[in-house]
Amino acid sequence: MNTDDKILELLERENIQLADKALRSLAWFIDVFLLSLIFTLIHTDTLSQMSDTQGNVNYTTLRAFVMAYIWQIWILKISYDTLFVYFYGGSIGKILCKIRVVSVDLLDKPNFIFSLLRACAKYIGESLLFITYVFGFGDTLFRTLHDRLAKTLVIAY
């Protein structure tokens, strides 16, 4: 009996359902919207100065802004995902979609290290054309690469 079969047996015994891919996608879009809104509100003044009086955007200035503040976006994303998964078992998007991240070993919230590992791997994968998400399509448990690295599952509740 392989590991996936053991996990499926455990989920069936505990009467736990895996989260649907559509719900996971919706939760991701909610989180991206919230994080974009937060970042935009923080930098509203700077962003408003990037266009002239007719509303034309100076793309050289915009590119310089993105390059200068990309580290803030990464810190915001990783800290948001790490802390929410560690404290609540899921981000705001996951909570709204009634799904959560659980550790494969305990079927409870992952510890801080695994939450941080999952968040870092997730955002590295997003930066590399969402490569970590490809693994979820061929897996019986819908685990993405960042879920496999952090030994987590996304379940419905």
N, CA and C atoms as a LAMMPS dump frame, in Angstrom:
ITEM: TIMESTEP
0
ITEM: NUMBER OF ATOMS
471
ITEM: BOX BOUNDS ff ff ff
-5.0000000000000000e+02 5.0000000000000000e+02
-5.0000000000000000e+02 5.0000000000000000e+02
-5.0000000000000000e+02 5.0000000000000000e+02
ITEM: ATOMS id mol type element x y z
1 1 1 N 0.853 -1.188 0
2 1 2 C 0 0 0
3 1 3 C 0.888 1.237 0
4 2 1 N 0.71 2.103 -1.001
5 2 2 C 1.565 3.288 -1.087
6 2 3 C 1.029 4.421 -0.195
7 3 1 N 1.78 5.492 -0.16
8 3 2 C 1.449 6.616 0.724
9 3 3 C 0.109 7.252 0.363
10 4 1 N -0.159 7.428 -0.922
11 4 2 C -1.427 8.034 -1.338
12 4 3 C -2.62 7.198 -0.891
13 5 1 N -2.494 5.887 -0.991
14 5 2 C -3.584 5.01 -0.544
15 5 3 C -3.803 5.118 0.962
16 6 1 N -2.718 5.238 1.703
17 6 2 C -2.836 5.397 3.162
18 6 3 C -3.536 6.713 3.506
19 7 1 N -3.171 7.765 2.789
20 7 2 C -3.799 9.069 3.04
21 7 3 C -5.278 9.022 2.672
22 8 1 N -5.607 8.42 1.531
23 8 2 C -7.015 8.289 1.128
24 8 3 C -7.81 7.483 2.141
25 9 1 N -7.211 6.418 2.658
26 9 2 C -7.876 5.599 3.675
27 9 3 C -8.111 6.405 4.956
28 10 1 N -7.116 7.19 5.348
29 10 2 C -7.244 8.043 6.532
30 10 3 C -8.345 9.081 6.333
31 11 1 N -8.377 9.716 5.168
32 11 2 C -9.416 10.711 4.892
33 11 3 C -10.803 10.086 4.904
34 12 1 N -10.919 8.893 4.345
35 12 2 C -12.215 8.213 4.327
36 12 3 C -12.653 7.82 5.739
37 13 1 N -11.709 7.334 6.528
38 13 2 C -12.017 6.936 7.907
39 13 3 C -12.455 8.141 8.737
40 14 1 N -11.828 9.29 8.507
41 14 2 C -12.159 10.506 9.257
42 14 3 C -13.309 11.287 8.62
43 15 1 N -13.822 10.796 7.498
44 15 2 C -14.932 11.424 6.774
45 15 3 C -14.576 12.856 6.346
46 16 1 N -13.413 12.979 5.723
47 16 2 C -12.914 14.27 5.259
48 16 3 C -12.872 14.244 3.741
49 17 1 N -13.347 15.333 3.13
50 17 2 C -13.354 15.462 1.671
51 17 3 C -12.243 16.407 1.227
52 18 1 N -11.609 16.065 0.126
53 18 2 C -10.622 16.966 -0.457
54 18 3 C -11.328 18.175 -1.063
55 19 1 N -10.665 19.303 -1.072
56 19 2 C -11.239 20.525 -1.642
57 19 3 C -11.271 20.419 -3.163
58 20 1 N -12.322 20.93 -3.737
59 20 2 C -12.492 20.951 -5.179
60 20 3 C -11.505 21.943 -5.8
61 21 1 N -11.028 21.637 -7.001
62 21 2 C -10.08 22.528 -7.682
63 21 3 C -10.693 23.897 -7.963
64 22 1 N -11.977 23.922 -8.268
65 22 2 C -12.635 25.206 -8.546
66 22 3 C -12.651 26.087 -7.295
67 23 1 N -12.915 25.495 -6.13
68 23 2 C -12.906 26.269 -4.883
69 23 3 C -11.506 26.756 -4.557
70 24 1 N -10.522 25.921 -4.808
71 24 2 C -9.142 26.337 -4.563
72 24 3 C -8.776 27.507 -5.469
73 25 1 N -9.208 27.466 -6.711
74 25 2 C -8.93 28.565 -7.645
75 25 3 C -9.623 29.848 -7.207
76 26 1 N -10.884 29.728 -6.789
77 26 2 C -11.625 30.896 -6.306
78 26 3 C -10.945 31.496 -5.079
79 27 1 N -10.51 30.661 -4.158
80 27 2 C -9.816 31.145 -2.964
81 27 3 C -8.534 31.877 -3.344
82 28 1 N -7.823 31.351 -4.346
83 28 2 C -6.603 32.002 -4.806
84 28 3 C -6.913 33.381 -5.385
85 29 1 N -7.957 33.486 -6.194
86 29 2 C -8.329 34.783 -6.781
87 29 3 C -8.736 35.784 -5.696
88 30 1 N -9.454 35.329 -4.683
89 30 2 C -9.832 36.214 -3.571
90 30 3 C -8.585 36.73 -2.87
91 31 1 N -7.629 35.849 -2.616
92 31 2 C -6.402 36.259 -1.937
93 31 3 C -5.581 37.233 -2.777
94 32 1 N -5.474 36.963 -4.058
95 32 2 C -4.728 37.872 -4.942
96 32 3 C -5.392 39.246 -4.96
97 33 1 N -6.716 39.276 -5.02
98 33 2 C -7.436 40.554 -5.004
99 33 3 C -7.17 41.306 -3.7
100 34 1 N -7.269 40.617 -2.564
101 34 2 C -7.052 41.266 -1.269
102 34 3 C -5.626 41.801 -1.134
103 35 1 N -4.649 40.985 -1.51
104 35 2 C -3.262 41.433 -1.409
105 35 3 C -2.973 42.594 -2.362
106 36 1 N -3.551 42.553 -3.556
107 36 2 C -3.376 43.66 -4.501
108 36 3 C -4.003 44.936 -3.968
109 37 1 N -5.169 44.799 -3.356
110 37 2 C -5.844 45.954 -2.768
111 37 3 C -5.009 46.56 -1.64
112 38 1 N -4.482 45.716 -0.775
113 38 2 C -3.655 46.199 0.335
114 38 3 C -2.419 46.926 -0.197
115 39 1 N -1.734 46.312 -1.156
116 39 2 C -0.526 46.924 -1.711
117 39 3 C -0.853 48.244 -2.402
118 40 1 N -1.951 48.274 -3.127
119 40 2 C -2.349 49.501 -3.824
120 40 3 C -2.707 50.604 -2.836
121 41 1 N -3.398 50.276 -1.764
122 41 2 C -3.742 51.274 -0.755
123 41 3 C -2.499 51.831 -0.068
124 42 1 N -1.524 50.974 0.163
125 42 2 C -0.288 51.43 0.798
126 42 3 C 0.451 52.418 -0.105
127 43 1 N 0.432 52.157 -1.414
128 43 2 C 1.22 52.957 -2.358
129 43 3 C 0.364 53.816 -3.291
130 44 1 N -0.816 54.209 -2.848
131 44 2 C -1.713 55.006 -3.687
132 44 3 C -1.06 56.302 -4.149
133 45 1 N -0.414 56.983 -3.243
134 45 2 C 0.203 58.267 -3.588
135 45 3 C 1.287 58.09 -4.651
136 46 1 N 2.14 57.104 -4.476
137 46 2 C 3.209 56.856 -5.446
138 46 3 C 2.644 56.447 -6.797
139 47 1 N 1.645 55.58 -6.785
140 47 2 C 1.053 55.117 -8.043
141 47 3 C 0.335 56.244 -8.779
142 48 1 N -0.285 57.149 -8.034
143 48 2 C -1.009 58.247 -8.68
144 48 3 C -0.056 59.231 -9.361
145 49 1 N 1.177 59.285 -8.942
146 49 2 C 2.164 60.193 -9.533
147 49 3 C 2.803 59.631 -10.802
148 50 1 N 2.428 58.421 -11.194
149 50 2 C 3.039 57.791 -12.369
150 50 3 C 2.347 58.147 -13.673
151 51 1 N 1.285 58.913 -13.605
152 51 2 C 0.611 59.301 -14.849
153 51 3 C 0.567 60.823 -14.95
154 52 1 N 0.448 61.299 -16.182
155 52 2 C 0.374 62.748 -16.387
156 52 3 C -1.075 63.217 -16.232
157 53 1 N -1.325 64.471 -16.548
158 53 2 C -2.661 65.047 -16.351
159 53 3 C -3.714 64.423 -17.253
160 54 1 N -3.316 63.823 -18.37
161 54 2 C -4.286 63.178 -19.263
162 54 3 C -4.491 61.706 -18.937
163 55 1 N -3.793 61.187 -17.933
164 55 2 C -3.965 59.797 -17.525
165 55 3 C -3.029 58.829 -18.216
166 56 1 N -2.081 59.319 -18.979
167 56 2 C -1.111 58.448 -19.648
168 56 3 C -0.057 57.997 -18.643
169 57 1 N 0.202 56.702 -18.631
170 57 2 C 1.149 56.141 -17.667
171 57 3 C 2.55 56.154 -18.252
172 58 1 N 3.491 56.588 -17.458
173 58 2 C 4.898 56.523 -17.832
174 58 3 C 5.396 55.13 -17.449
175 59 1 N 5.549 54.255 -18.435
176 59 2 C 5.877 52.857 -18.165
177 59 3 C 7.291 52.657 -17.648
178 60 1 N 8.188 53.553 -17.958
179 60 2 C 9.541 53.463 -17.417
180 60 3 C 9.5 53.673 -15.906
181 61 1 N 8.708 54.637 -15.47
182 61 2 C 8.549 54.894 -14.045
183 61 3 C 7.827 53.733 -13.365
184 62 1 N 6.815 53.193 -14.028
185 62 2 C 6.081 52.052 -13.478
186 62 3 C 6.992 50.839 -13.327
187 63 1 N 7.808 50.578 -14.319
188 63 2 C 8.738 49.449 -14.256
189 63 3 C 9.742 49.655 -13.124
190 64 1 N 10.245 50.864 -12.975
191 64 2 C 11.182 51.165 -11.893
192 64 3 C 10.523 50.973 -10.53
193 65 1 N 9.251 51.369 -10.43
194 65 2 C 8.503 51.179 -9.185
195 65 3 C 8.367 49.696 -8.861
196 66 1 N 7.975 48.901 -9.843
197 66 2 C 7.788 47.461 -9.619
198 66 3 C 9.11 46.816 -9.207
199 67 1 N 10.177 47.166 -9.879
200 67 2 C 11.482 46.592 -9.543
201 67 3 C 11.952 47.018 -8.147
202 68 1 N 11.605 48.23 -7.748
203 68 2 C 12.025 48.716 -6.439
204 68 3 C 11.203 48.111 -5.301
205 69 1 N 9.943 47.769 -5.575
206 69 2 C 9.057 47.314 -4.506
207 69 3 C 8.658 45.849 -4.613
208 70 1 N 9.289 45.077 -5.479
209 70 2 C 8.932 43.671 -5.626
210 70 3 C 9.176 42.902 -4.327
211 71 1 N 10.178 43.294 -3.577
212 71 2 C 10.466 42.609 -2.319
213 71 3 C 9.334 42.83 -1.313
214 72 1 N 8.672 43.989 -1.358
215 72 2 C 7.527 44.227 -0.47
216 72 3 C 6.362 43.317 -0.827
217 73 1 N 6.158 43.109 -2.102
218 73 2 C 5.088 42.209 -2.539
219 73 3 C 5.372 40.799 -2.051
220 74 1 N 6.603 40.35 -2.187
221 74 2 C 6.969 39.008 -1.737
222 74 3 C 6.799 38.866 -0.22
223 75 1 N 7.265 39.834 0.518
224 75 2 C 7.127 39.763 1.98
225 75 3 C 5.655 39.764 2.381
226 76 1 N 4.854 40.606 1.73
227 76 2 C 3.42 40.658 2.013
228 76 3 C 2.763 39.308 1.724
229 77 1 N 3.038 38.735 0.568
230 77 2 C 2.428 37.464 0.191
231 77 3 C 2.854 36.324 1.114
232 78 1 N 4.144 36.216 1.356
233 78 2 C 4.647 35.095 2.166
234 78 3 C 4.194 35.223 3.612
235 79 1 N 4.255 36.42 4.18
236 79 2 C 3.818 36.579 5.575
237 79 3 C 2.314 36.364 5.699
238 80 1 N 1.535 36.864 4.735
239 80 2 C 0.082 36.667 4.743
240 80 3 C -0.26 35.181 4.72
241 81 1 N 0.316 34.468 3.764
242 81 2 C -0.006 33.053 3.623
243 81 3 C 0.505 32.242 4.814
244 82 1 N 1.715 32.518 5.256
245 82 2 C 2.29 31.781 6.382
246 82 3 C 1.463 31.97 7.651
247 83 1 N 1.188 33.207 7.996
248 83 2 C 0.492 33.473 9.255
249 83 3 C -0.948 32.977 9.244
250 84 1 N -1.651 33.187 8.145
251 84 2 C -3.037 32.731 8.098
252 84 3 C -3.134 31.205 8.1
253 85 1 N -2.248 30.527 7.387
254 85 2 C -2.281 29.057 7.398
255 85 3 C -1.886 28.539 8.778
256 86 1 N -0.896 29.161 9.388
257 86 2 C -0.453 28.725 10.714
258 86 3 C -1.523 28.959 11.785
259 87 1 N -2.13 30.14 11.801
260 87 2 C -3.098 30.449 12.854
261 87 3 C -4.509 29.938 12.564
262 88 1 N -4.945 29.988 11.307
263 88 2 C -6.335 29.672 10.984
264 88 3 C -6.505 28.457 10.083
265 89 1 N -5.43 27.899 9.577
266 89 2 C -5.54 26.753 8.69
267 89 3 C -5.857 27.143 7.258
268 90 1 N -5.855 28.411 6.958
269 90 2 C -6.127 28.859 5.592
270 90 3 C -6.179 30.363 5.519
271 91 1 N -6.003 30.862 4.314
272 91 2 C -6.055 32.3 4.076
273 91 3 C -7.506 32.784 4.098
274 92 1 N -7.711 34.068 3.957
275 92 2 C -9.073 34.616 3.952
276 92 3 C -9.88 34.024 2.802
277 93 1 N -9.255 33.872 1.65
278 93 2 C -9.939 33.262 0.514
279 93 3 C -10.357 31.832 0.806
280 94 1 N -9.485 31.069 1.434
281 94 2 C -9.819 29.688 1.785
282 94 3 C -10.928 29.644 2.839
283 95 1 N -10.875 30.54 3.787
284 95 2 C -11.912 30.572 4.83
285 95 3 C -13.269 30.898 4.208
286 96 1 N -13.305 31.868 3.294
287 96 2 C -14.562 32.217 2.626
288 96 3 C -15.095 31.071 1.766
289 97 1 N -14.189 30.288 1.197
290 97 2 C -14.595 29.151 0.347
291 97 3 C -14.783 27.863 1.153
292 98 1 N -14.62 27.968 2.468
293 98 2 C -14.788 26.837 3.382
294 98 3 C -13.861 25.671 3.044
295 99 1 N -12.612 26.01 2.815
296 99 2 C -11.579 25.008 2.658
297 99 3 C -10.435 25.372 3.587
298 100 1 N -9.612 24.391 3.918
299 100 2 C -8.48 24.68 4.794
300 100 3 C -7.306 23.787 4.484
301 101 1 N -6.147 24.213 4.924
302 101 2 C -4.906 23.468 4.739
303 101 3 C -4.643 22.675 6.009
304 102 1 N -4.375 21.386 5.832
305 102 2 C -4.075 20.538 6.984
306 102 3 C -2.79 19.769 6.735
307 103 1 N -2.136 19.426 7.808
308 103 2 C -0.948 18.591 7.749
309 103 3 C -1.38 17.153 7.457
310 104 1 N -0.659 16.462 6.612
311 104 2 C -0.989 15.08 6.28
312 104 3 C -0.851 14.193 7.512
313 105 1 N 0.113 14.489 8.353
314 105 2 C 0.382 13.648 9.516
315 105 3 C -0.702 13.732 10.588
316 106 1 N -1.174 14.931 10.883
317 106 2 C -2.101 15.123 12.004
318 106 3 C -3.517 15.501 11.587
319 107 1 N -3.712 15.835 10.329
320 107 2 C -4.996 16.357 9.832
321 107 3 C -5.433 17.578 10.631
322 108 1 N -4.448 18.386 11.018
323 108 2 C -4.682 19.633 11.724
324 108 3 C -3.829 20.709 11.05
325 109 1 N -3.941 21.94 11.501
326 109 2 C -3.172 23.035 10.925
327 109 3 C -1.687 22.67 10.907
328 110 1 N -0.99 23.019 9.831
329 110 2 C 0.449 22.757 9.806
330 110 3 C 1.19 23.658 10.796
331 111 1 N 2.363 23.191 11.239
332 111 2 C 3.146 24.026 12.153
333 111 3 C 3.747 25.2 11.385
334 112 1 N 4.426 26.074 12.104
335 112 2 C 4.925 27.31 11.498
336 112 3 C 5.941 27.04 10.391
337 113 1 N 6.848 26.111 10.614
338 113 2 C 7.897 25.827 9.626
339 113 3 C 7.285 25.317 8.328
340 114 1 N 6.332 24.394 8.421
341 114 2 C 5.7 23.866 7.219
342 114 3 C 4.81 24.919 6.552
343 115 1 N 4.201 25.798 7.339
344 115 2 C 3.417 26.896 6.756
345 115 3 C 4.322 27.849 5.979
346 116 1 N 5.477 28.162 6.558
347 116 2 C 6.443 29.03 5.887
348 116 3 C 7.011 28.365 4.636
349 117 1 N 7.347 27.088 4.735
350 117 2 C 7.866 26.348 3.582
351 117 3 C 6.838 26.311 2.456
352 118 1 N 5.587 26.073 2.811
353 118 2 C 4.515 26.022 1.81
354 118 3 C 4.357 27.384 1.126
355 119 1 N 4.361 28.458 1.909
356 119 2 C 4.198 29.8 1.346
357 119 3 C 5.366 30.172 0.434
358 120 1 N 6.576 29.882 0.854
359 120 2 C 7.743 30.217 0.027
360 120 3 C 7.728 29.424 -1.278
361 121 1 N 7.466 28.125 -1.188
362 121 2 C 7.428 27.295 -2.397
363 121 3 C 6.289 27.734 -3.317
364 122 1 N 5.164 28.116 -2.72
365 122 2 C 4.011 28.554 -3.514
366 122 3 C 4.347 29.8 -4.328
367 123 1 N 4.968 30.784 -3.705
368 123 2 C 5.235 32.032 -4.407
369 123 3 C 6.447 31.946 -5.326
370 124 1 N 7.376 31.057 -5.046
371 124 2 C 8.448 30.804 -6.011
372 124 3 C 7.84 30.167 -7.26
373 125 1 N 6.938 29.207 -7.052
374 125 2 C 6.264 28.559 -8.177
375 125 3 C 5.405 29.517 -8.977
376 126 1 N 4.731 30.435 -8.292
377 126 2 C 3.924 31.436 -9
378 126 3 C 4.817 32.334 -9.851
379 127 1 N 5.987 32.651 -9.355
380 127 2 C 6.908 33.494 -10.113
381 127 3 C 7.479 32.761 -11.32
382 128 1 N 7.49 31.44 -11.26
383 128 2 C 8.003 30.627 -12.367
384 128 3 C 6.848 30.023 -13.161
385 129 1 N 5.926 30.882 -13.573
386 129 2 C 4.796 30.494 -14.424
387 129 3 C 3.909 29.42 -13.796
388 130 1 N 3.712 29.498 -12.492
389 130 2 C 2.813 28.614 -11.756
390 130 3 C 3.188 27.146 -11.903
391 131 1 N 4.47 26.861 -11.979
392 131 2 C 4.938 25.498 -12.219
393 131 3 C 4.556 24.541 -11.087
394 132 1 N 4.462 25.032 -9.857
395 132 2 C 4.135 24.122 -8.753
396 132 3 C 2.689 23.636 -8.812
397 133 1 N 1.845 24.373 -9.509
398 133 2 C 0.436 23.983 -9.603
399 133 3 C 0.213 22.851 -10.597
400 134 1 N 1.126 22.663 -11.524
401 134 2 C 0.993 21.613 -12.529
402 134 3 C 0.926 20.235 -11.865
403 135 1 N 1.631 20.066 -10.768
404 135 2 C 1.665 18.787 -10.075
405 135 3 C 0.29 18.378 -9.542
406 136 1 N -0.581 19.335 -9.278
407 136 2 C -1.912 19.046 -8.754
408 136 3 C -2.83 18.374 -9.751
409 137 1 N -2.55 18.523 -11.04
410 137 2 C -3.419 17.931 -12.051
411 137 3 C -3.229 16.425 -12.176
412 138 1 N -2.041 15.927 -11.871
413 138 2 C -1.785 14.506 -12.019
414 138 3 C -1.826 13.726 -10.726
415 139 1 N -2.162 14.378 -9.634
416 139 2 C -2.134 13.738 -8.326
417 139 3 C -3.541 13.342 -7.899
418 140 1 N -3.684 12.161 -7.327
419 140 2 C -5.004 11.705 -6.877
420 140 3 C -5.53 12.539 -5.717
421 141 1 N -4.621 13.158 -4.97
422 141 2 C -5.02 13.986 -3.826
423 141 3 C -5.014 15.474 -4.161
424 142 1 N -4.811 15.812 -5.436
425 142 2 C -4.763 17.198 -5.922
426 142 3 C -3.671 18.019 -5.234
427 143 1 N -2.601 17.377 -4.787
428 143 2 C -1.518 18.086 -4.106
429 143 3 C -0.611 18.762 -5.122
430 144 1 N -0.407 20.044 -4.926
431 144 2 C 0.547 20.783 -5.739
432 144 3 C 1.95 20.527 -5.179
433 145 1 N 2.957 21.022 -5.855
434 145 2 C 4.32 20.785 -5.378
435 145 3 C 4.539 21.42 -4.005
436 146 1 N 3.997 22.614 -3.797
437 146 2 C 4.184 23.246 -2.482
438 146 3 C 3.436 22.487 -1.392
439 147 1 N 2.329 21.811 -1.731
440 147 2 C 1.651 20.96 -0.749
441 147 3 C 2.485 19.72 -0.436
442 148 1 N 3.096 19.149 -1.447
443 148 2 C 3.94 17.969 -1.237
444 148 3 C 5.159 18.312 -0.38
445 149 1 N 5.798 19.441 -0.673
446 149 2 C 6.986 19.83 0.094
447 149 3 C 6.656 20.079 1.562
448 150 1 N 5.506 20.667 1.815
449 150 2 C 5.114 20.99 3.193
450 150 3 C 4.293 19.879 3.847
451 151 1 N 4.072 18.782 3.141
452 151 2 C 3.285 17.65 3.641
453 151 3 C 1.908 18.1 4.097
454 152 1 N 1.197 18.804 3.201
455 152 2 C -0.132 19.308 3.513
456 152 3 C -1.14 18.86 2.46
457 153 1 N -2.41 18.973 2.823
458 153 2 C -3.538 18.73 1.934
459 153 3 C -4.496 19.908 2.077
460 154 1 N -5.284 20.15 1.065
461 154 2 C -6.327 21.16 1.162
462 154 3 C -7.659 20.407 1.175
463 155 1 N -8.419 20.602 2.255
464 155 2 C -9.657 19.849 2.447
465 155 3 C -10.847 20.81 2.524
466 156 1 N -12.017 20.256 2.306
467 156 2 C -13.262 21.017 2.481
468 156 3 C -13.784 20.75 3.88
469 157 1 N -14.448 21.731 4.453
470 157 2 C -15.07 21.496 5.767
471 157 3 C -16.474 22.033 5.804
